[in-house]
Amino acid sequence: MTPDEKTEFDRRRRSKNLVLGGILLFFVMLFYAITIVRMG
């Protein structure tokens, strides 16, 4: 693997991880909001 390929691979992995983290955060906020609404 050349250094350019490694850089591209790392960039793709980082962007995929950010997307997955954003989705996870969205679901955490959604469940929190549902819980608050149901308690209230």
ZADO-1210 file (C-alpha; in nm, 4 decimals, padded with zeros to 6 digits):
<atoms>
<atom x="00.0000" y="00.0000" z="00.0000" code="MET" pos="1"/>
<atom x="00.1473" y="00.3324" z="-00.1021" code="THR" pos="2"/>
<atom x="00.1428" y="00.6324" z="00.1340" code="PRO" pos="3"/>
<atom x="-00.1238" y="00.7992" z="-00.0837" code="ASP" pos="4"/>
<atom x="-00.3484" y="00.4927" z="-00.0608" code="GLU" pos="5"/>
<atom x="-00.2996" y="00.4779" z="00.3158" code="LYS" pos="6"/>
<atom x="-00.3924" y="00.8453" z="00.3506" code="THR" pos="7"/>
<atom x="-00.7086" y="00.7924" z="00.1435" code="GLU" pos="8"/>
<atom x="-00.7969" y="00.4800" z="00.3431" code="PHE" pos="9"/>
<atom x="-00.7549" y="00.6664" z="00.6737" code="ASP" pos="10"/>
<atom x="-00.9628" y="00.9585" z="00.5471" code="ARG" pos="11"/>
<atom x="-01.2483" y="00.7295" z="00.4424" code="ARG" pos="12"/>
<atom x="-01.2346" y="00.5408" z="00.7715" code="ARG" pos="13"/>
<atom x="-01.2424" y="00.8672" z="00.9693" code="ARG" pos="14"/>
<atom x="-01.5409" y="01.0023" z="00.7752" code="SER" pos="15"/>
<atom x="-01.7283" y="00.6718" z="00.8141" code="LYS" pos="16"/>
<atom x="-01.6605" y="00.6756" z="01.1886" code="ASN" pos="17"/>
<atom x="-01.7917" y="01.0322" z="01.2148" code="LEU" pos="18"/>
<atom x="-02.1128" y="00.9346" z="01.0340" code="VAL" pos="19"/>
<atom x="-02.1628" y="00.6314" z="01.2583" code="LEU" pos="20"/>
<atom x="-02.0967" y="00.8453" z="01.5669" code="GLY" pos="21"/>
<atom x="-02.3512" y="01.1006" z="01.4500" code="GLY" pos="22"/>
<atom x="-02.6133" y="00.8307" z="01.3957" code="ILE" pos="23"/>
<atom x="-02.5432" y="00.6856" z="01.7387" code="LEU" pos="24"/>
<atom x="-02.5738" y="01.0293" z="01.8992" code="LEU" pos="25"/>
<atom x="-02.9034" y="01.0855" z="01.7154" code="PHE" pos="26"/>
<atom x="-03.0498" y="00.7607" z="01.8533" code="PHE" pos="27"/>
<atom x="-02.9317" y="00.8407" z="02.2067" code="VAL" pos="28"/>
<atom x="-03.0998" y="01.1824" z="02.1879" code="MET" pos="29"/>
<atom x="-03.4144" y="01.0256" z="02.0403" code="LEU" pos="30"/>
<atom x="-03.4468" y="00.7693" z="02.3203" code="PHE" pos="31"/>
<atom x="-03.3773" y="01.0394" z="02.5791" code="TYR" pos="32"/>
<atom x="-03.6505" y="01.2612" z="02.4324" code="ALA" pos="33"/>
<atom x="-03.9002" y="00.9719" z="02.4189" code="ILE" pos="34"/>
<atom x="-03.8258" y="00.8865" z="02.7804" code="THR" pos="35"/>
<atom x="-03.8766" y="01.2468" z="02.8944" code="ILE" pos="36"/>
<atom x="-04.2047" y="01.2744" z="02.7012" code="VAL" pos="37"/>
<atom x="-04.3381" y="00.9476" z="02.8430" code="ARG" pos="38"/>
<atom x="-04.2496" y="01.0464" z="03.1990" code="MET" pos="39"/>
<atom x="-04.4126" y="01.3847" z="03.1613" code="GLY" pos="40"/>
</atoms>
